[in-house]
Amino acid sequence: MAKKASLKKTTKQNQRYYHAMLLPGMILLIIFNIIPMFGILMAFQNYVPAKGILGSDWVGLDHFRYMFQLPDSKQIFANTIIIAVGKLVVGMIVPIIFALILNEARVQWFKKWVQTIVYLPNFLSWVVLGTVVSMIFSYDGMFNNFLEFIGSERIMFLASNTWFRPLLIATDVWKSYGYGTIIYLAALTAINPALYESAAMDGANRFKQMIHITLPGILPTIVLLATLNLGSVLNAGFDQVFNLYNPIVYQTGDIIDTYVYRMGLVDMQFSFATAVGLLKSVVSFGLIVLSYKLADKFAGYRIF
């Protein structure tokens, strides 16, 4: 009994230490994430900074009605979905293919170097990469010089509504596919090597082994990542778009986050910008709940 009492006392002491360690993070979370949520009241007001949130006039759902009447609002929602879905689809396919190819490499030092190189862009911010991409794909940049060298015409990638979306998707995948590759390579290590040996004895070549053993082996990971990424459909990448777009490509490149930034901080339409952002947050929350339910159903993944 004395031993159990001592163990129980030690457990309670450890819990106090853990709670004390969590306290600074919880305080910061409350200050920077919970308290600012009261600002969503601006979406239902005609907010005037001089009057504040408590003194501004209440207008109900007027800003939401106005939002759905604007052609710009419909366009930015369409742009956001198209760009985000393109990034999710291509961003799932490229890491899988690259991981399968890299898994076939037999020289370990080469494999490790390639993993490191493709993973490096993931650590760079779009403030840096945006400048690099702008220099490479500008009208007199390296890529257009190459096109001219092979006899093609120069293309204004950053000022073309035809090319801007593919450029966003391609550069985003280039930045992040190294991270996805590492995840799939880790999933490949969980496949039993005996399966490959048995398949080789039955006459299966490397391609058939990849189709019938490797892909089914990482399928749960693919399903899990696909369902979890569903919750970020409306996050088309503010940092990337903000550092690459310009008024010429607003028609195809303007997304919800950049639109909210312009309406709220540039045009000073605080209430309208809050309404647009709130709608996005509500829809995103619903998609996150749906994604976790799908992840639980198809991949057995649960948080709670």
N, C-alpha and C positions, 0 to 999 in steps of 0.2 A: 504493500500500500504506500509506503514511504517513497519507493522508487517511482510509482505512478504519479504521486503528488509532485515530486521533484521534476518529472518530465513535463507534467502539465504546466508547472510554473515557468519552466524554461521556454515552452512553446508560446506562452503568453508574452514573455519578455521579447522573444524574437518577433512576434507580431507587432509589438509596440515599436521595435526598431524599424521594421518594414514600413509601418505607417508613417514614422518620422521621416524616412527616406522619401516616401511618396509626397509628403506635405508640400515641399517647394514646387514640385511639378503641378500639383493640384491647384495651388494658389495661382500660378501662372496661367493654367487652363481656365480658371474662373475669370481672371482679369482680362485675358485676351480673347477668349472664346465664348464664355457664357454671358458675361455682362454686355458685350457689344451686340448680342442677339436682340436686345431691346430696341435696337435701331431699326428693326423690321417694321416698327410702327410707322415709320416715314412712308412706307408703301401705301398706307391708307390715309395719309395726310397731304395737305398742300404745305410741305415743309418750308419754313422760313428760318434761316440760321439765327436771325436776331430774336425770334420768338422761342426757338428751341423746340424739342419734341413735345413737351407738355403744353406749350402755348400755341402751336400751329393748328390751323383749322382742319377738322376731320372731313375727308371726302369719300370715305368708303372704298368702293371698288372702281372708282373713276379711272385711275391710272391703268388698271388691268384692261378695262374696256378700250381705252385709248390705244393701248399696246397692240391689241388684236386688230384694230382698225388700220394700223400703219403698215404699208407694204414693206418698209424696212425691217419691221419685227419678224414678219414671215420669212424674209430673206435670210436674216441672221440665224434663225432657228434651223432653216434648211442647210445653210452653210455649215453650221456647227455639227449637225448630224452626219452630213456627207463626209466632212473632214475627219470626224472622230471615228466613224465606222470604217472609213478607209484605213486609218492608222491602226485600228484594232485588228482588222482582217489581215492586212499585209504584215503588220507587226507580229501576228501569230504564225504566219506561214514561213517567213524568212528565217526566224530563229530555229524552227523545227528542221527545215532543210539544211541549214548551216550546221546544226548540231549533229545531224545524221552524217553529213559529209566529214565533219571533223572527227566523229567517232570512228571512222574508218582509217584514220591516220595511225600508223604504227610507230612512228618516231615520236617518242614522248616529249622530247625537248621542243620539237617543232609545234606540237599540239599545245603545249603550255604557253609558248610565245604568241601563238595566234590568239588564244583565249585572252591573254593580257592586252594585246593590241586592239582587238575589237571591243574590249570592255572599257578602254580608256575614255572614249567620247562620252560615256554615261556620267563621268565625273565633272564634265565641263558644263557651264551654264549657257543658256541661249544668248546671253549678252555677248559672250565670246564667240560662240558658234554662229550667231546671227551675222556678225561681221565677216567671219570666214566664208559663210555661204554667200553673202552679198558680193564679196570680192570674186569668188569663183564663178558665180552665175550672172554677174553684171554683163552689160552689153559688150564691154571691152575686156571681159574677164577671161580666165583660163579656158573655161568650157566652150565659150563662143569662139575663142581663137582656134581650138581644136576643130570645131565645126567648120570654120572657114578653111582650115588646112585640108580637110577631106572633101571640100567642095560644096558644103552646105551653107545656107544662109544663116546669119546671126539671128538669135531669138532673144527677145526682151522677157526673160523668165519672170523677173520681179515686177513687171508692168504688164503682164498678160493675164487676162481672166481665164484663158485656156490652160496655161501652164502653171499658174500659181498654186492651185490645189495639189496637183501631182508633185510639185516641188516640196510643199509642206509635208506631204505623206512620206515621200522618199527620204528627205533629210531627217525626219523624226525617227523613221525606222533605222536609218544609219546610226543615229545616236544611241538608240536603246536596244538594238537587236543583240548586242554582246551580252547584256544582262540576261535576256531570255535564253540565249544559248547556254549560259552556265547552268540555268535551272534545268534545262532539258538534258544536258550532259550529266547532271547529278541524278536525274531520274533514270538515265540509261545504266548507271552503275548498279541500280537495284535489280536489274534483270539477271536471272540465273545463267551463268556461262554454260551450264550443262545443256541448256536448250539449244544453244548454237552448235555445240558438239554433236548433239543428237541429229540436228537438222543437216549438218555437214555429212554425217554418216549415211543419211538417207538421200544424199545427192543434191541438197539445196545449195545453190551458189550464194554469194554475198548479197545480191539484190533480193533474192527470194527470202533470205533470212531477215533482211531489213523489213520487207513487206509483212511477213507472217509472224515475226518475233519482236523486232525492235519497235515498230509502230504500235502494235497492241500493248506492248509493255509500258509505253509512255502515254497511252491514251488517257488513263485517269488524270495525269498531270495536265494534259492538253484540255480536257473537259473542265477541270478545276479552274485553270487560268482563264479560259474563255468565259465561263460563267461569272467569275469574280470581276473580269474586265467589263462586264455588261453594265456595272454600276457607274462606270466613268464615260458613258456614251456622250454625255453633254459636256465633257471636259476635253475640248479640242486642242488645248495647249496655248494658254494665254501668252506665256513667255516667248514661245517660238513665233506666234503670229504677230505679236506686238513689235518684235525686233525685225521682222521681215516685210510686213505689209505697208501699204501706202494708199492714199485716197483713190488711185487708179484701179486698184483691185478690191475695193470695198464690196463690189457686187458679188464676188465669189470667195473672198478671203476674210470678210468681217464676221466674227463669231460673237457669241453672247457676251463673253468676258470683255472683249475689246469694246463692244458696243456699250456695255455698262460703264466702262472706264471713260469713254468719250462723253456719254450723256451725263454722268455724275460729276466727274472732276474737270472736264473741259467745258461743257455747256452749262454746268451748274444746275441741271435738272435732277436734284437729289431724290425726290420722291419717285419720279418715273424710273430712274436707274435702280432704285431699291426694289421697285415692283418687278422689274425684269429679272433682277438677281434672285429675288424671293421665289419667283415662279420656277426658275432653273433649279434652285435648291430643293424645292418640294418634289419636282419630277425626279431629280437625282436621288433623293432619299427613297422614293418608291422603287427606282431601279436597283438601288443597293439592296433593299429588302428582298426584291425578286431574285437578284443574283445569288444571294446567300441561300435562299430556299432552293434554287436550282442546283447550287453547289452541294447542298445537303442531299438532294434527291439523286443526283447523277454521279457524284464523286465521294459522298459520305463525309464531306467537310462541314464541320460545325464549330462556331465560336463559343456558343452558350449551350 
